[in-house]
Amino acid sequence: MISNPIGFLHPGAMGVSLAVCAQASGYKSHWVSIGRSDASKKRANQHGLIDAESLQSLCQTCTIIISICPPHAADSVADQVIAAGFTGTFVDANAISPQRACAIGSRLAKAGIEFADGGIIGGPAWQDGTILYLSGKQTESIAKCFHQGHLETRIVSDRVGDASALKMCYAAYSKGSMALLSGIVAAAEKLGVRDALETQWDLDEPGFTAQTHGQMSRVTGKAWRYVGEMNEIAATFEAVDLPGGFHKGAADIYQRIAGLRDEQTDPSFEQVLDHLIKPPSL
């Protein structure tokens, strides 16, 4: 086992898979259980993560900390690590705009903390296909932490912000398109032409309607996270003088179905459609 331990803040479904990949590469994976959900604690225990018991202890023990959290929490996690006196390398692997990544990196640098920008494309890394893109000056050392296991790493450049920019542009289509389809189905339903639309879809591409209905049901488990991600994409577009309105609309679509995440199983298509047409908050 390599002596350098890695801290993960906070290992949800994605984070714990990266922690396991680090373990497969010879590193000890640490986390902090305080304030985390029972589901997170169960995942961490199941996969052998070491509980540092406090953020300060994690920062004293680990030479690398990887932040994997919902977009809205990225700044808070970085600031907490700064306040705890961390002096190693911090990786922000969250779905945030490149300008936010640069701002976080700047604050960390002022505190004497090395920074690497990261962006993950793909699902939890339990099988091949998920890629952690990295940019900045510390990318080689971070990539080595995952040389075994199912997570692939690719270095974009030595410029902080490029990995986040790539993630934003990729997700703008991969997740934005699902919001667009969901909105189209809801609009067609309210306009009384959904049956005709779906008939035409299946003429163009047999099975497209059933595929779309299934995707609409499955995306509800992640919709709460996608709200923030769509807003980050909107900010990314606006920072380069492109309209961010589409992805702000996508955030609204995902917000309408975010409450369905609490279902024990994927909700029915009819439930999703009902939430889109008449969201609970309206």
BELKABEL-V316097 format. One record per residue. RES is the residue in one small letter. PHI is phi in whole degrees, 0 to 359 (999 if undefined). OMEGA is omega in degrees with one decimal (NA if undefined). D_LAST is the distance of its C-alpha to the last C-alpha in Angstrom with 2 decimals. Layout:
# BELKABEL-V316097
RES,PHI,OMEGA,D_LAST  RES,PHI,OMEGA,D_LAST
This chain:
# BELKABEL-V316097
m,999,177.3,54.25  i,295,-172.1,53.78  s,287,-175.0,53.86  n,287,178.3,50.92  p,275,-179.6,47.81  i,242,176.5,44.31  g,260,179.4,41.25  f,240,178.8,37.75  l,233,0.5,34.68  h,232,-170.5,32.68  p,282,168.5,33.60  g,280,-177.3,30.55  a,299,178.3,30.96  m,285,-175.1,32.18  g,301,-178.0,34.09  v,292,177.9,36.08  s,293,176.1,37.25  l,292,177.8,38.58  a,298,178.5,40.26  v,292,176.7,42.00  c,296,176.4,43.18  a,295,176.8,44.63  q,299,179.2,46.40  a,296,179.7,47.84  s,269,174.7,49.17  g,102,-178.6,50.99  y,256,172.5,48.70  k,269,-177.4,47.44  s,258,-179.0,43.67  h,246,174.4,42.39  w,207,178.1,39.02  v,235,-174.2,37.73  s,275,-175.9,36.22  i,300,177.7,35.23  g,79,-179.1,31.52  r,268,-176.0,30.87  s,287,175.8,29.23  d,299,179.7,31.42  a,296,178.3,30.64  s,294,179.0,31.94  k,297,179.4,34.98  k,296,178.8,35.74  r,298,-177.5,35.63  a,297,179.4,37.84  n,294,-178.2,40.32  q,298,-174.6,40.48  h,253,170.1,41.47  g,76,175.4,43.83  l,288,-177.7,42.12  i,266,-178.8,43.91  d,278,178.4,42.00  a,283,174.3,43.08  e,74,175.0,41.51  s,208,179.3,40.64  l,296,179.9,39.60  q,298,178.0,42.86  s,295,178.2,44.88  l,300,-178.0,43.10  c,293,177.7,43.86  q,281,-174.9,47.49  t,274,-170.0,47.96  c,264,175.4,46.35  t,265,177.5,47.58  i,228,173.1,44.49  i,235,179.3,40.84  i,247,-179.5,38.16  s,266,176.5,34.56  i,226,-174.7,32.01  c,214,174.7,28.60  p,301,-174.8,25.00  p,307,-175.7,25.11  h,295,-174.8,23.60  a,264,-172.4,26.49  a,300,-179.2,29.37  d,295,-178.6,30.57  s,298,179.4,30.43  v,298,179.5,32.49  a,298,-178.8,35.05  d,293,177.2,35.40  q,294,178.7,35.93  v,293,176.1,38.64  i,299,-177.7,40.30  a,296,-178.9,40.30  a,278,175.1,41.85  g,83,178.6,44.81  f,297,-178.2,44.48  t,229,-178.0,47.24  g,263,-179.9,46.85  t,249,-178.4,44.75  f,249,178.3,40.95  v,247,172.6,39.03  d,265,-178.5,35.43  a,252,-175.5,34.25  n,268,-179.9,30.54  a,277,-177.8,28.28  i,233,-180.0,28.47  s,294,178.4,29.55  p,299,179.5,33.33  q,291,175.1,33.21  r,291,178.1,31.58  a,300,179.6,34.22  c,295,179.8,36.93  a,294,176.7,35.73  i,296,179.1,35.69  g,300,179.2,39.10  s,295,178.7,40.47  r,295,179.0,39.55  l,296,-179.6,41.06  a,299,178.6,44.19  k,296,178.9,44.75  a,269,178.9,44.73  g,81,-177.9,47.31  i,253,175.1,45.05  e,290,-174.4,45.47  f,225,170.9,42.34  a,231,178.2,41.43  d,270,-178.8,38.35  g,225,174.5,36.92  g,215,-176.3,34.46  i,258,174.7,34.01  i,242,-177.0,33.61  g,120,-179.8,33.29  g,273,176.0,32.15  p,311,-167.4,33.75  a,275,176.4,37.47  w,267,174.3,38.82  q,213,-178.0,40.47  d,299,175.5,41.74  g,127,178.6,39.45  t,268,-176.1,37.50  i,236,170.2,38.70  l,261,175.9,38.53  y,273,-176.1,39.23  l,230,172.2,40.92  s,215,-175.9,42.01  g,120,-175.2,43.97  k,272,-172.7,47.40  q,255,-170.0,47.02  t,290,-177.1,45.91  e,299,-178.5,49.12  s,293,178.5,49.16  i,288,180.0,45.54  a,302,-179.7,46.17  k,296,-179.2,49.12  c,292,-175.5,46.88  f,231,-176.1,45.50  h,285,173.3,48.64  q,241,-179.0,48.45  g,89,-171.8,45.64  h,270,-178.6,43.06  l,277,174.0,41.48  e,265,175.4,42.98  t,243,176.5,43.16  r,223,-179.9,43.72  i,266,-178.6,44.60  v,279,-177.5,43.08  s,190,175.9,45.07  d,263,-177.1,46.26  r,255,177.3,43.59  v,300,-179.6,40.66  g,109,-176.4,37.38  d,290,178.3,38.58  a,295,177.8,37.35  s,293,178.4,33.84  a,298,178.4,34.02  l,297,178.7,35.05  k,301,-179.2,32.24  m,297,-178.4,29.65  c,292,178.5,31.24  y,293,-177.7,31.49  a,291,177.2,27.92  a,304,176.8,26.72  y,269,-170.5,27.87  s,297,179.4,27.87  k,257,177.2,24.27  g,294,-178.8,22.94  s,293,178.3,24.23  m,292,175.4,22.29  a,295,178.7,18.99  l,299,178.9,20.41  l,300,-180.0,21.38  s,298,178.3,18.04  g,295,178.8,16.43  i,297,-179.8,19.38  v,298,-179.9,19.07  a,295,178.9,15.42  a,296,179.8,16.45  a,297,177.4,19.58  e,297,-178.9,17.89  k,293,179.3,15.79  l,274,177.1,19.03  g,79,-177.7,21.09  v,236,-175.6,23.47  r,296,-179.5,22.63  d,301,-179.6,25.83  a,294,178.6,27.94  l,298,-176.6,26.55  e,291,173.3,27.16  t,297,178.8,30.59  q,294,177.0,31.43  w,305,-177.0,30.31  d,286,170.8,32.64  l,291,179.4,35.41  d,290,-176.5,35.14  e,213,-177.8,34.86  p,307,178.8,35.40  g,89,-175.8,32.90  f,297,-178.1,30.32  t,296,180.0,27.55  a,297,178.1,28.22  q,297,-179.7,28.45  t,295,178.7,25.08  h,300,180.0,23.39  g,294,178.5,25.19  q,294,178.8,24.22  m,297,178.0,20.50  s,289,-175.1,20.93  r,288,-174.7,23.18  v,289,-176.7,21.29  t,299,-179.3,18.49  g,294,-178.9,21.03  k,246,-173.2,21.35  a,302,-178.5,17.97  w,298,176.8,17.41  r,282,-176.5,20.71  y,291,177.5,20.19  v,303,179.3,17.35  g,296,-178.7,20.11  e,295,177.7,22.68  m,296,177.6,20.97  n,293,176.0,20.74  e,294,177.5,24.40  i,294,177.2,25.35  a,302,179.0,23.81  a,295,177.7,25.90  t,298,179.3,28.89  f,297,-176.2,28.75  e,295,179.9,28.38  a,292,177.6,31.34  v,246,174.1,33.55  d,61,171.8,32.36  l,245,-176.4,30.24  p,293,178.4,26.70  g,260,-173.2,24.01  g,299,-179.0,21.15  f,301,-175.5,21.09  h,283,169.4,20.67  k,293,174.7,17.99  g,295,177.6,16.08  a,297,176.7,17.25  a,299,178.1,15.88  d,297,178.3,12.32  i,301,-178.5,13.15  y,292,177.8,14.55  q,297,-178.4,11.82  r,296,-177.7,9.53  i,251,-176.0,12.51  a,297,-178.0,13.97  g,293,-179.0,13.21  l,282,179.7,15.51  r,296,-175.8,18.47  d,280,177.5,19.31  e,294,179.6,20.45  q,291,175.9,24.27  t,232,177.7,24.65  d,302,177.8,22.83  p,293,177.0,20.00  s,289,175.5,20.77  f,303,-178.9,19.92  e,297,177.2,18.07  q,295,179.8,15.77  v,297,-179.4,15.13  l,299,179.1,14.58  d,298,179.1,12.06  h,291,178.1,9.94  l,291,-176.6,10.62  i,286,-179.8,9.83  k,223,-177.9,6.59  p,299,-176.0,5.62  p,305,-176.0,5.53  s,281,-176.8,3.80  l,265,NA,0.00
